[in-house]
Amino acid sequence: MTTLDTKNNMKITGNVAGDIAGHTITVSKNGCVSGSLGADTVVIRGAVSGIVEANKIEVLSTAYVTGELRYDRLSVNSGAHMEARCTPSVA
């Protein structure tokens, strides 16, 4: 299992098993992440299984998400598949 922590923007285009932290993380349509994601912004076009924690989470129509989403702002496009607990941050 991999752990990656950076202040940069990242685009995940392949399979990743592990935890990822960054500024903006984008999981591409062909990307697959099994682990936790932590960032200011997370954009999900592909598959994510785990905990996603971000100020802003965008789940696009091609996404497949299982696990938990923790967020300040959440948007989910029509067609996205979600089996996730959605937990807004406490102000």
N, C-alpha and C positions, 0 to 999 in steps of 0.2 A: 504494500500500500504506500502510495506517494503522498507527501505533504509539500505543497508549494505555497509560499507566501511572498508576494511582491507588491509594490506600490503602483505597478504598471497596469495597463489595460491588457486583457488576454482574450483570445478567441480559441475556443476548444473545437477542433475539427475531427478528432478521433476519439478513441476510448480511453478514459482515465479512471483509475480506481484509486481514490485518495481524497484528501482534503485540499481545497484551493482557496486562497485569499488574495484579493487584488483590489484595484480601484474600480474598474468596470470589467465584468466577465460576461462574455457572450458564448453561449453553447450553440454552435451552428446546427443546421438541420441534420447533418450526418454525425454530430457529436453526441457522446454518451458519457455521463459522469455518474459514478457510484461513489458517494462520499458527500462531505459537506462543502458548501460554497459560502463564502463571506465576502461582501464587497459593498461599495456605495451603491452600485447599480448592477443588477444581474438581468440579462436578456436570455430567455430560453426559447430556442427554435427546435432543439433536439430532445434527447432523453436525459432526465435527471432523476436519480434515486437517492434520497438522503435529505439532509436539512439544508435549506437555503435561507440565509439571513442577510438582508440588505435594506438600505433606505428605500430603494425603488426596485421592484421586481416586475418584469414584463414577461408574460407567458403568451407566446405567439401561437397561431393556429396549428402549426406543425409540431407543437411540443407534446411530450409525454412525461408527466411529472408524478412521482410517488414520494411520499415522505411528509415533510413539514416545511411550510413557508412562513418566515418571520419577517415582517416588513413594516415600513411607515406608509408606503404607497404601493398598491398592487393593481395591475391591469391584466385581464385575461381575455384573449381574443376568442371569438367563436370558433369552434372546431378543435380547440386544445383539449387534450385528455388529461384530467387531473384526478388523482386519488391521494389528496394531500390535506393535512390539517393546515388551516390558514389562521395564523395568529398575528394580529396587529401589535405593533410595539406600544407599550404603555407610555403615555405622555407624562 
